[in-house]
Each structure stands twice: as structure tokens, then as C-alpha cells.
Amino acid sequence: MEQLPVFLNLRGRTVVLVGEGEAADAKARLIARAGGRIVPKWEEGATIAFVALDDDGEARAVAATLRARGLLVNVVDRPGLCDFTTPAIVDRAPVTIAIGTGGASAGLAKAVRQRIEALLPARLGALASALYAARDSMKARWPVVADRRRAIDAALASGGALDPIGADAADKVESWLASEAQIHRSRLETIALTSADPDELTLRAARLLGEADHIFHPADLPAAILDRARADAVRHIADAPPADPPSGLSLWISRS
């Protein structure tokens, strides 16, 4: 990962936008959608800036001046001058999906966004809002945080009670909470790798890596494989799968 993805709350905040033309207009629309207040030069309280100038020398000079004020700066079409880049966006508010290439190819980011757009139902945001509204009910149903997370993971899995790809998933939250959904407190799954390339993971392996609470693996497991796991999953270097797996989903990764 070459950049840290961050969702920045701009509502009511001041954003500097220097420049005119199509590129500047595009950034202005993006800032406005996020609720930011646009100003043409530095003001007290501004924390980020966009520079959309055609002349390379002028763009460098303006970026340097703003950066000296402590601002993070994006220089349009010049990734080498950027403190941050803006991704292609799939907007299913409040769900936002960002696809970035670190400035390498805006065209590629757009192509990936279009693929994802076609997969996700228009009411995905409604599902997020329904789950937010049901937080207290979920806490009452599953007081233990780990149990609650596993219940949600199971419901949102492919074919689950609240499968996000389903157009009517948002309407099923109440019935899901009232159902007799079972939580598997301890479960061990095995992945036998046939390649060190994470792009060759099976769909099942990728799904399990994204869900596992604990990952048991040999010391020489490629870091690129572990990078596909949940960031908060506990890693255990081991020579064999655990005889008594801890609570939650444990994953044993072996190399064939």
C-alpha cells in the first residue's frame, strides 16, 4: 500500500482552490458535494488545498507557498507534487467507495469504479442507514462485541440475510434481528495456498481472510497474503493448526 486511504470530513470547513477551467471546476464540484467552503487563497483555518494551474512553474510555486502554511496540497495532474490524491468515487451515501491508483492512472481508477457501480444496488446506502438505526437493538441482542460482529458478518455475507447485493436488504434488518440467527463461537477453517501471489487466492480464501479473527500461519508465509487479512485479525506464527481454537473464526494457512 503506497498511500493511506482516509475519508476526510469537510462539511463546513475551508478548502483552498487555486485555478480556473475544467480541472478546477471538477475539484470545486467534489468539494461542494462534501460540504466544504471554497476560497481562492489561504485563509486562517484552511487545512487542505487544490491547485489547478496549467503552468508547471506557477503550480509548483503556489503549492510550495500553501505547503509552507501547513496545508496538505493536491496539484492536479502532477502526482509527484501531491501530498494527497483524490480517488474515483462510488457514492451510495452514506456508503462511499474510493478507488485510488496513487495518481498513476485516473483512467484505470475510473474503469474500476464503473465496474463496481454496476455491481452495487442503488439502495446500498439505505441498508447502511438501517443498520445504523438498529445499533441499540443489535447491542441488546448480542451484548458481546465479538458475537455482534460475527452476527453482522454472517448476515452481510453472500447469500446472507442482509446480502448487500440484494435490492431489498434494507427492508430486512428488522426481521433479521427478530430471527433465530446462530453465532458460531469457535470455528477453524483451513486454506492451502498453491501460490504466493495474492491475486491467485480463491474467492473462498479471500473471503475467509477478510472475516477471520485469528490467523495461524507458518513463519515464511508471504506478507502479501497476510496483507489481504483484516487489519485487526490476530496473527499467530505456528507450525500446525491450533488444537483448541480461540473464540471466533480461526484460519490455518498452509503452503502446499
C-alpha positions as CSV (number, residue, x, y, z in Angstrom):
1,M,0.0,0.0,0.0
2,E,1.6,3.2,-1.1
3,Q,-1.0,5.6,0.3
4,L,-3.1,5.7,3.5
5,P,-6.8,5.9,2.5
6,V,-8.6,8.5,4.7
7,F,-12.1,9.8,4.5
8,L,-12.0,13.5,5.5
9,N,-14.9,15.4,6.9
10,L,-15.1,18.7,5.0
11,R,-18.5,19.8,6.0
12,G,-18.3,23.5,7.0
13,R,-14.5,23.5,6.6
14,T,-12.4,25.9,4.5
15,V,-10.7,24.5,1.4
16,V,-8.3,26.5,-0.8
17,L,-8.9,26.0,-4.6
18,V,-6.4,27.9,-6.8
19,G,-7.1,27.9,-10.6
20,E,-9.7,28.1,-13.2
21,G,-11.1,25.9,-16.0
22,E,-12.4,22.4,-16.3
23,A,-10.0,20.8,-13.8
24,A,-10.7,23.5,-11.2
25,D,-14.4,23.2,-11.8
26,A,-14.3,19.4,-11.3
27,K,-12.5,19.9,-7.9
28,A,-15.0,22.6,-6.9
29,R,-17.9,20.2,-7.5
30,L,-16.1,17.5,-5.5
31,I,-15.5,19.9,-2.5
32,A,-19.1,21.2,-2.7
33,R,-20.5,17.6,-2.6
34,A,-18.5,17.0,0.6
35,G,-19.9,20.3,2.1
36,G,-16.6,22.2,2.0
37,R,-16.3,26.0,1.8
38,I,-14.1,27.1,-1.1
39,V,-11.8,30.1,-1.0
40,P,-9.3,31.2,-3.8
41,K,-6.3,31.7,-1.5
42,W,-5.1,30.8,2.0
43,E,-7.3,31.7,4.9
44,E,-6.9,31.0,8.6
45,G,-8.4,27.6,9.4
46,A,-7.8,26.1,5.9
47,T,-6.1,22.7,6.1
48,I,-6.1,21.3,2.6
49,A,-5.7,22.9,-0.9
50,F,-6.1,22.1,-4.5
51,V,-4.0,23.7,-7.2
52,A,-5.3,23.5,-10.8
53,L,-2.9,25.6,-12.8
54,D,-1.6,24.8,-16.3
55,D,1.9,26.4,-15.9
56,D,4.2,24.0,-14.2
57,G,6.4,26.6,-12.5
58,E,3.4,28.6,-11.2
59,A,1.7,25.4,-9.9
60,R,5.0,24.4,-8.0
61,A,5.3,27.9,-6.5
62,V,1.7,28.1,-5.3
63,A,1.9,24.6,-3.9
64,A,5.1,25.4,-2.0
65,T,3.6,28.6,-0.6
66,L,0.5,26.7,0.6
67,R,2.5,23.9,2.0
68,A,4.6,26.3,4.0
69,R,1.4,27.5,5.6
70,G,0.9,23.9,6.9
71,L,-1.7,22.8,4.3
72,L,-1.8,19.4,2.6
73,V,-1.8,20.1,-1.2
74,N,-3.2,18.3,-4.2
75,V,-1.7,19.6,-7.5
76,V,-4.0,18.5,-10.4
77,D,-2.3,16.1,-12.9
78,R,1.0,16.3,-11.1
79,P,1.1,13.3,-8.6
80,G,4.8,14.0,-7.8
81,L,3.8,17.3,-6.2
82,C,0.8,16.0,-4.3
83,D,0.5,15.3,-0.5
84,F,-2.7,13.5,-1.3
85,T,-4.7,12.4,-4.3
86,T,-8.4,12.2,-4.9
87,P,-9.9,8.8,-5.8
88,A,-12.6,7.7,-8.2
89,I,-15.8,7.6,-6.1
90,V,-18.8,5.3,-5.9
91,D,-21.4,7.3,-4.0
92,R,-24.1,5.3,-2.2
93,A,-24.4,7.7,0.7
94,P,-23.7,7.1,3.5
95,V,-21.6,4.4,1.8
96,T,-18.7,5.8,-0.1
97,I,-16.2,3.6,-2.0
98,A,-13.0,5.2,-3.2
99,I,-10.6,3.7,-5.8
100,G,-7.2,5.2,-6.0
101,T,-4.0,4.5,-8.0
102,G,-1.7,7.0,-6.2
103,G,-2.0,9.2,-9.2
104,A,-0.7,6.6,-11.6
105,S,-3.8,6.3,-13.8
106,A,-7.1,8.2,-13.4
107,G,-8.4,6.2,-16.3
108,L,-7.8,2.9,-14.5
109,A,-9.5,4.2,-11.3
110,K,-12.5,5.3,-13.4
111,A,-12.7,1.9,-15.1
112,V,-12.7,0.1,-11.8
113,R,-15.3,2.5,-10.4
114,Q,-17.6,1.8,-13.3
115,R,-17.3,-2.0,-12.7
116,I,-18.2,-1.5,-9.0
117,E,-21.0,0.9,-9.8
118,A,-22.7,-1.8,-11.9
119,L,-22.5,-4.3,-9.1
120,L,-24.0,-2.3,-6.2
121,P,-27.7,-1.6,-5.8
122,A,-28.9,1.9,-5.6
123,R,-30.3,1.3,-2.1
124,L,-27.0,0.2,-0.5
125,G,-26.9,3.4,1.4
126,A,-30.4,2.7,2.8
127,L,-29.0,-0.6,4.2
128,A,-26.2,1.3,5.9
129,S,-28.7,3.7,7.4
130,A,-31.0,0.9,8.6
131,L,-28.0,-0.8,10.3
132,Y,-27.1,2.4,12.0
133,A,-30.6,2.9,13.3
134,A,-30.5,-0.7,14.6
135,R,-27.3,-0.3,16.7
136,D,-29.0,-0.3,20.0
137,S,-31.1,-3.3,19.1
138,M,-28.1,-5.2,17.9
139,K,-26.2,-4.4,21.2
140,A,-29.2,-5.7,23.1
141,R,-29.4,-8.9,21.0
142,W,-25.6,-9.5,21.1
143,P,-24.1,-7.8,24.1
144,V,-20.6,-9.2,23.4
145,V,-18.8,-7.2,20.7
146,A,-17.2,-10.2,19.0
147,D,-20.6,-12.0,18.9
148,R,-22.2,-8.9,17.4
149,R,-19.5,-8.6,14.7
150,R,-19.8,-12.2,13.8
151,A,-23.6,-12.0,13.5
152,I,-23.3,-8.9,11.3
153,D,-20.6,-10.6,9.1
154,A,-22.8,-13.7,8.6
155,A,-25.8,-11.5,7.7
156,L,-23.9,-9.5,5.2
157,A,-22.1,-12.4,3.6
158,S,-23.0,-13.5,0.1
159,G,-26.4,-15.2,0.4
160,G,-26.8,-14.0,4.0
161,A,-30.0,-12.5,5.5
162,L,-28.7,-8.9,4.6
163,D,-26.7,-9.6,1.5
164,P,-25.7,-6.1,0.3
165,I,-26.2,-7.0,-3.3
166,G,-29.9,-7.7,-2.7
167,A,-32.0,-4.7,-3.7
168,D,-34.3,-5.2,-0.6
169,A,-31.7,-5.9,2.0
170,A,-32.5,-2.6,3.8
171,D,-36.1,-3.8,4.4
172,K,-34.9,-7.0,6.1
173,V,-33.0,-5.6,9.1
174,E,-35.9,-5.8,11.5
175,S,-36.8,-9.4,10.6
176,W,-33.1,-10.4,10.8
177,L,-32.9,-9.0,14.3
178,A,-36.1,-11.0,15.3
179,S,-34.8,-14.2,13.7
180,E,-33.1,-17.1,15.5
181,A,-29.7,-16.4,13.9
182,Q,-27.0,-18.6,15.5
183,I,-23.5,-17.5,16.4
184,H,-20.6,-20.0,15.9
185,R,-18.4,-19.0,18.9
186,S,-15.4,-21.1,17.8
187,R,-14.6,-22.3,14.2
188,L,-11.5,-23.3,12.4
189,E,-11.1,-23.1,8.6
190,T,-8.1,-24.1,6.5
191,I,-6.6,-22.5,3.4
192,A,-4.0,-24.5,1.4
193,L,-2.1,-22.0,-0.7
194,T,-0.9,-23.0,-4.1
195,S,0.8,-19.7,-4.9
196,A,2.5,-16.8,-3.1
197,D,0.6,-14.4,-5.4
198,P,-2.4,-12.9,-3.5
199,D,-4.1,-12.3,-6.9
200,E,-4.4,-16.1,-7.2
201,L,-6.3,-16.6,-4.0
202,T,-9.6,-18.3,-4.5
203,L,-12.8,-16.4,-3.7
204,R,-13.2,-18.6,-0.6
205,A,-9.7,-17.9,0.6
206,A,-10.1,-14.1,0.1
207,R,-13.5,-14.2,2.0
208,L,-12.0,-16.1,4.9
209,L,-9.0,-13.8,5.2
210,G,-11.4,-10.9,5.3
211,E,-13.5,-12.5,8.1
212,A,-11.0,-14.3,10.3
213,D,-10.5,-13.2,13.9
214,H,-7.3,-15.2,14.3
215,I,-4.8,-16.3,11.6
216,F,-2.4,-19.2,12.3
217,H,0.4,-19.4,9.7
218,P,4.0,-20.6,9.2
219,A,6.8,-18.0,9.6
220,D,7.6,-18.0,5.9
221,L,4.1,-17.1,4.8
222,P,4.4,-14.2,2.2
223,A,3.5,-10.9,3.7
224,A,1.4,-10.1,0.6
225,I,-1.0,-12.9,1.6
226,L,-1.3,-11.6,5.2
227,D,-2.0,-8.1,3.8
228,R,-5.3,-9.4,2.5
229,A,-6.5,-10.2,6.0
230,R,-8.4,-7.9,8.3
231,A,-6.1,-5.3,9.9
232,D,-7.3,-6.2,13.4
233,A,-7.1,-10.0,12.9
234,V,-4.6,-11.5,15.4
235,R,-1.6,-13.2,13.7
236,H,-0.1,-16.3,15.2
237,I,3.1,-17.9,13.8
238,A,2.6,-21.6,14.2
239,D,3.8,-25.0,12.7
240,A,0.4,-26.6,12.9
241,P,-3.3,-25.6,13.3
242,P,-4.4,-24.9,16.9
243,A,-5.8,-27.9,18.8
244,D,-8.1,-25.7,20.7
245,P,-9.0,-22.6,18.5
246,P,-9.9,-19.4,20.3
247,S,-13.3,-17.8,20.2
248,G,-14.4,-16.7,16.8
249,L,-13.2,-17.7,13.3
250,S,-9.7,-19.0,13.2
251,L,-7.8,-19.6,10.0
252,W,-5.0,-22.0,9.4
253,I,-2.9,-21.2,6.3
254,S,-0.7,-23.9,4.9
255,R,1.6,-24.0,1.9
256,S,1.3,-26.9,-0.5
